[in-house]
Amino acid sequence: MKATIRKILAGIGLATAAQVRHAAAQAQQSARKADQRMARLRTSAEGWKQRHEETSKVAAEWKHAAVDARANVERATGRLEQVQAHVVEWKARAEALATQVRDLKERLDEARRVTTVARQHLMATEVKLDLIEAAVQVLDARTREGALPRS
Amino acid sequence: MSGIPALSIVVASRNDDYGGSYTDRILKPLQFNCERLTEHGVSFEVILVEWDPVPGRPLLSELLPPELPDMTASVFRRIVVASEYQAALTQNPRVRFLEYLAKNVGVRRAAGTFVLTTNGDIMLGREVVRALAAGRLAPRTVYRAPRYDVKLGIDQTGLNWEALEDPANHDRRPTLRPPLYNGGTGDFLLADRDTYHWLRGFNEVYRAARSGIDFNFLVKAYGGGVAIAEIGGPVYHINHVGSMRISKALYTSSTETPWGNLRWHSRHVVYSNGDGWGLSDAPARQLADGTTYLDFDWKAVPPLVELRRVVLPSRQPEGLRA
């Protein structure tokens, strides 16, 4: 009987009180769920917003760092060129000094050789002087022996 | 002896009691050496050059032969050099014995394939005699041997190699070092006769000193490209009072010694002896006992000074101090 009544009411677009209560309860539940989802979405949105802000901040920092790095690279490049110029200059100086050292060594060797030869000749001369002095002494002695009449 | 001896031993001396009586100083070492060489089959002659004999004293040439009856006059050759040569050749009256000129007299007249200039008081070591006996000596090489000094006053009676080799009997055992292997040089200089003649013996140009002439010979040999080598063993010398090694410290001046100037430039300046080196132009006559006597003749005497004969060696040993 109840089912027939419900069919008749449904046919004219009406519902029973129980059906209305049930539908109202469902609507309230759906509204609560929607609120909860809304709240979660709001929270999530805030989280994403915060992350976005942080990421933006980091990106800004990196950007700044990149700018600094580029400036550093530019400075370093400038300095490298200076250093390279110095290197070329010092290399040229070192080569000049090495040449000078070689020349000096050759001159020193030559001086040493000449000194050795000179020393040898000096020694030969000393020997000759020894001989001359010895001969003079011998001749002097012989002359003295013959100079005076023997008694 | 017949034929050419393998070895001529040249010693120069005089009967002046230098270093003790001639018996100990010359006779015993001479006997020792001759016995060892004979035992090992080395043919040899000994040439004793008696330089400037001491007036009023018997000649060693007379005293020694009776003590060596087994040695004929051709094996034990005696050459007496007239005293006038010392007087005519001297450049320094302090140097009473021109030892190396005397040795040159022997070298010039030596007949052996090899010539050893040494001193009368030197005894040949075992390895030296073995090397001579083995005939493994090379030409154009000056051989050297270190001189081991045997204790002063050791009894020479029956002295043999075992006693000589005993380190307990040694005062000094030097080590010779290249390139010249100098040290006690005058006690052992062995080379083939041709090399000695090519070098024209010891320095006869600088006669103002007796010391350093032996070293000077090595410098000349080295400069001339002659090899210098150690023979492989020592010779022995009985220490005696008056030897240069022991006595030179007694002299305060390096010039007023019986060996002349000890500091002349013997390590750097050499010589070119004249053709008549070794008194080759001295007139010689044979005495009745077989001794050769070199009479004096000015023709045999080189000029008092010949500066052109003072020369520099064509190569100098490294590291010799001036």
Interface residues (C-beta under 8 A of the other chain):
Chain A: R119 Q120 H121 M123 A124 E126 V127 K128 D130 L131 I132 A134 A135 Q137 V138 L139 A141
Chain B: T90 Q91 N92 P93 V205 Y206 R207 A208 N261 W264 H265 H268 V269 L304 V305 L307 V310 V311 L312 Q316 A322
